[in-house]
Amino acid sequence: MNWFGKKKAPKQPSAVSSTTTNSGGGGSASRTNTANTVVSLRENISTQDKREQHLEKKIEQLTAEAKAKMAKKDKKGALFALKRKKLYETEIDKIQNIKMTLETQVMNLESAQQNAATFQAMNAGKSAMTNIRAETGIDKVDDLMDEIKEEMEMADEISNALAQPVDPLMTDEDDLLAELEELEAEDVTEQLLEPAKKAELPAMPAVPSGQLPSIPNATKAEEEELKQLEAELAAL
């Protein structure tokens, strides 16, 4: 029996069945369908909330009506009002159960959508790693390292070749050494045959030819000695 003249809310598909149905399509279509389903579920929850609020007002009115009939000693009318109140309370319990089911579906669907997005991201990461590994395989890395070593060795050889001295007389070095030894032998022979030089005596100071300076305040004996020294110097 429908007391409110409204049709019951259509049964919503579960999160699992909805996800399974949409998994066959493309990723974008699946996300769109999932988002639409979540919106539909939340709209249904909002409708159930409004219906629950309407029934709560009815229950308040029936409670007041039952009290009024009891005050008028109308037990039959009060009993009928309480029966209707009980039906509304039972309907509210059903609505609350429906709301719980819808909320659970929304949570499961959003979780499934998040899991699908996470899976796609992880799969994309795996594909990127596979592509990178295909481009830089271990064989290619080994070949690259070998080529680098070869290039470095070639560069060292070129550097060593450029660093070698350029001397056009390098091939005649043995002959030049032999000629140098002959010159050294001639120098030694000349030194042995050269007569020893006389050692030069150090220069002596010149003998003064003039008269020696007089000694001021000299005694008579000192003057006699000075004259005698002048005579000796003049004789030299």
Solvent accessible surface area in square Angstrom, and as a share of the most:
residue,aa,sasa,rsa
1,M,192,0.86
2,N,83,0.43
3,W,135,0.47
4,F,44,0.19
5,G,76,0.73
6,K,124,0.53
7,K,196,0.83
8,K,183,0.78
9,A,45,0.35
10,P,100,0.63
11,K,198,0.84
12,Q,36,0.16
13,P,71,0.45
14,S,51,0.33
15,A,8,0.06
16,V,116,0.67
17,S,50,0.32
18,S,9,0.06
19,T,51,0.29
20,T,91,0.53
21,T,110,0.64
22,N,22,0.11
23,S,77,0.50
24,G,75,0.72
25,G,49,0.47
26,G,46,0.44
27,G,34,0.33
28,S,75,0.48
29,A,52,0.40
30,S,28,0.18
31,R,114,0.41
32,T,72,0.42
33,N,62,0.32
34,T,12,0.07
35,A,46,0.35
36,N,88,0.45
37,T,25,0.14
38,V,17,0.09
39,V,82,0.47
40,S,45,0.29
41,L,2,0.01
42,R,114,0.42
43,E,107,0.48
44,N,19,0.10
45,I,14,0.07
46,S,51,0.33
47,T,80,0.46
48,Q,6,0.03
49,D,47,0.24
50,K,140,0.59
51,R,52,0.19
52,E,17,0.08
53,Q,109,0.48
54,H,85,0.38
55,L,1,0.00
56,E,77,0.35
57,K,130,0.55
58,K,63,0.27
59,I,24,0.12
60,E,120,0.54
61,Q,113,0.50
62,L,6,0.03
63,T,41,0.24
64,A,60,0.46
65,E,63,0.28
66,A,6,0.05
67,K,140,0.60
68,A,49,0.38
69,K,56,0.24
70,M,101,0.45
71,A,82,0.63
72,K,159,0.67
73,K,170,0.72
74,D,56,0.29
75,K,145,0.62
76,K,173,0.73
77,G,14,0.14
78,A,1,0.01
79,L,100,0.50
80,F,123,0.51
81,A,1,0.00
82,L,85,0.42
83,K,120,0.51
84,R,76,0.28
85,K,42,0.18
86,K,129,0.55
87,L,75,0.37
88,Y,18,0.07
89,E,56,0.25
90,T,58,0.34
91,E,36,0.16
92,I,15,0.08
93,D,80,0.42
94,K,108,0.46
95,I,0,0.00
96,Q,87,0.39
97,N,101,0.52
98,I,68,0.35
99,K,45,0.19
100,M,134,0.60
101,T,78,0.45
102,L,10,0.05
103,E,67,0.30
104,T,61,0.36
105,Q,19,0.09
106,V,1,0.01
107,M,132,0.59
108,N,76,0.39
109,L,1,0.01
110,E,70,0.31
111,S,57,0.37
112,A,29,0.22
113,Q,58,0.26
114,Q,114,0.51
115,N,94,0.48
116,A,45,0.35
117,A,44,0.34
118,T,60,0.35
119,F,135,0.56
120,Q,76,0.34
121,A,66,0.51
122,M,135,0.60
123,N,65,0.33
124,A,63,0.49
125,G,34,0.33
126,K,118,0.50
127,S,46,0.30
128,A,48,0.37
129,M,130,0.58
130,T,55,0.32
131,N,90,0.46
132,I,106,0.54
133,R,147,0.54
134,A,70,0.54
135,E,120,0.54
136,T,79,0.46
137,G,20,0.19
138,I,126,0.64
139,D,101,0.52
140,K,116,0.49
141,V,60,0.35
142,D,70,0.36
143,D,83,0.43
144,L,97,0.48
145,M,90,0.40
146,D,76,0.39
147,E,99,0.44
148,I,72,0.37
149,K,117,0.50
150,E,112,0.50
151,E,118,0.53
152,M,122,0.54
153,E,105,0.47
154,M,108,0.48
155,A,52,0.41
156,D,87,0.45
157,E,106,0.48
158,I,93,0.47
159,S,64,0.41
160,N,99,0.51
161,A,61,0.47
162,L,146,0.73
163,A,83,0.65
164,Q,122,0.54
165,P,104,0.66
166,V,147,0.85
167,D,73,0.38
168,P,117,0.74
169,L,104,0.52
170,M,97,0.43
171,T,125,0.73
172,D,64,0.33
173,E,90,0.40
174,D,112,0.58
175,D,99,0.51
176,L,90,0.45
177,L,91,0.45
178,A,52,0.41
179,E,96,0.43
180,L,94,0.47
181,E,116,0.52
182,E,109,0.49
183,L,92,0.46
184,E,97,0.43
185,A,60,0.46
186,E,97,0.44
187,D,76,0.40
188,V,84,0.48
189,T,71,0.41
190,E,116,0.52
191,Q,131,0.58
192,L,142,0.71
193,L,144,0.71
194,E,105,0.47
195,P,111,0.70
196,A,103,0.80
197,K,174,0.74
198,K,189,0.80
199,A,97,0.76
200,E,165,0.74
201,L,165,0.82
202,P,105,0.66
203,A,105,0.81
204,M,159,0.71
205,P,113,0.71
206,A,99,0.76
207,V,87,0.50
208,P,77,0.49
209,S,121,0.78
210,G,55,0.53
211,Q,154,0.68
212,L,36,0.18
213,P,111,0.70
214,S,93,0.60
215,I,93,0.47
216,P,111,0.70
217,N,160,0.82
218,A,23,0.18
219,T,80,0.46
220,K,163,0.69
221,A,67,0.52
222,E,76,0.34
223,E,84,0.38
224,E,96,0.43
225,E,115,0.52
226,L,35,0.17
227,K,130,0.55
228,Q,117,0.52
229,L,83,0.41
230,E,40,0.18
231,A,64,0.49
232,E,95,0.42
233,L,43,0.21
234,A,88,0.68
235,A,88,0.68
236,L,159,0.79
